[in-house]
């Protein structure tokens, strides 16, 4: 995360000057707020699923994963619905001028609209941690970092010159690809916890509320 913040800022400065850094910084806290819902589900998954394994109730983990995924979708609707209307007023309240407010909005709007990506991604990272797959979790973080700051950032910012929207899309693509991969692998039964698509249409299990 520290490397991402550093290198991402370097690419923004090279492509969009210091003004671009200011535009991202003005709205970055809203990205953090959106991700907080993902970290919440990350902890919910890792703590409750590992507890189920420890109690010999691992068979309930499959339904819990699908339940948390449904909660993730609810959060993914809640975050943009609440944050998008207040983004520009908040930026002005922070002291940003109209140019910074409008240009920065081009960055934060797609990030918040696609909040489902980091929320689901972090949820399944929690499931990986619950299974003790720390190396897989770490590898995913490294892959995400490489995709973002060594591929999509220079491609979208310097080659395609998509500006603030390009910086947002770099983050979206860098997290979206691993998220899609890990979610698909889980529902294909490639890990210890093997949720099924049909679990998404069942009633919530008894361990979902304690997890939350």
N, C-alpha and C positions, 0 to 999 in steps of 0.2 A: 504493500500500500504506500509506503514511504517512497519507493522508487517510482511508482506510478505518478504520484503527485509531483515529484521533481521533474521527471522526463516529459510528462504531459505539459507542464508549464513551459518547458523549453521549446517544445514544438509550437505551442500557441504563440509564444513570444516571437519566434522566427517567422511564423506565417502571418500573424495579425498584430504584431508589435505589443507594447505594454498595454495598449487600450484593450486588446483581446484578453489579456490576463485579468484586467479590471472587470471586464464583462462577465467572465466566468466566476470570479471571486464574489461578485455581487449576488449571484444566485446559487452558489455552491451549497449553502446551508440547506436549501430546499431539496437538493439531491440527497443530502445526508438524512433529512427527515424521512424521505421516501424509503431509503435503504434501512432505516431503523426498523421498519415493519418486517423486512427480510431477516434482519439479525434477531428479531424477536422470535420468529418461527424457526430460525436456525438453532437457537437455544432450546426452544420447546421440543424440537425433534431430537436433538442430541441427548438431552437430559432424560426425556420420557422413554425413548426407545432403548437407551442403554439400561434404564431402570427395569424395563420389561424383560430384557435379556437376563439381567441379574436375578430377577425373580422367577425365571423359568417360564415367562409368559410371552416369549418371542413371537408366538403365532398371532398375537394381537397387533404386532407392529405393522403388518401389511395394511390393515384398515386405517391405522393411525396415519400412515404416510399419505394415503388418499384423502383423509379428512383434512390434514394440514394443507394439502394442495388446494382443496376447495376453499379453505380459509385464505390461502394466498391469493386466489382469484378475487375474493371479496375485498381484500386489502388493495389489490391492483385496481379495482374500481373506485375504492374510497380515496386513495391518494390523489389521483388527478382531479377527481370531482371537487375535493376540498382545496387543493393547492393551486391549481391553474387560475382560478378567479382572483387569487390574492397575490400572484407573482409580481405583476407590474406595480400595483399600489405599494407593496412592501419594498420593492427596489427604490421607488421614489422616496419612501419614508427613510430608507437607509441613507439617502442623500445623493443617489445617482441622478445624473442629468438625463434628458429624454433620449439622447443618442445611445448612451450606455444601457439605459433601460430597454430600448427597442432591440438593440443588437444582442444583448445578453439573453433576451427572451427567445431569440432564435436558437440559442443553445439549450436553455432549460425546458422549453416546451416539449421537444421530442423526448428528452430524458424523463420527464415526469409522465408523459403520455405512455411511455414504454416501461413504467415502473414495475410491471409484472415480470420483466426479465430478471432484474437483480433479486426481487422478492422470491421467485421460484428457484432461482439459482442458489441463493443462500439457504433456502429450505432444504434442498437436496444435499447441499454441503453439510448441513447438520445431520442428515441421515448417514452420510459417509462417516462422519466423526463418531456417531453412535455405534457403528459397526467396527470402529477401531481402524478405519482405513485412512490413517493420517497421511500416508505417502500419496495416496490418490488425491486427497484433498489438497495437499501442497502442490502436487503436479498441476492440478486444475488452476490454482492461483497463478502459477508461473506461466502456464499457457495463456491465460487471460491477459497477463501483463505483456507478454510478447506480442500477442495479437493486437493489443491496443497501441502500445507506444513504439513498436518496431515495424508494424505493418499498416494498420488502419490510420493512425495519426498522420504519418508522413504522406500516405497515399491520398487521404481525403483533404488534408490541409495544404500540402505543398504541390501535389501533382494535379488533383482535380480542382483545388482552390475553392472548396465549398464553404470556407469561412467557419462561423460559429456552428452552423448546422453540421458541418463536416466533423467538428470535434465531438459533437453529441453523437453522431452516427458511429464514430470510431468506438466509443464506449459501448453503445448499444450492440454493435456487431461483435465486439470482443467478448462480451458477456453472454450474448444471445446464442452464439454457436456452442460454447461449452454447456450452457443451460439446456439447450435442445438435445445435445448428446447425452448428458447424464440423466435427464428425464426419460428419454427413450430407452436407455440401457436398463434403468430400473424397472420400467414396465415390460421389458423383454425378459425379465428375470435373470439378469446377469450378475446381480449382487446377492448378498445374504438375505436382505429383506426383498420380497418378491410381490409387490402390489400388482393388482389386476385392474384393467380399465373398468370392469364391472363394479369394483369397489367404490368408484366415484358416484355411483347411483344408489348405494346402500345408505341406510341411516347411519348417523355418526356413532362411532364406537364408544365404549365406556371410558377410555383413557384419553380421549381428545380434550375434554374440559380440564382435567388435571394437568395435561401438557401445556395448555394455554394459561 
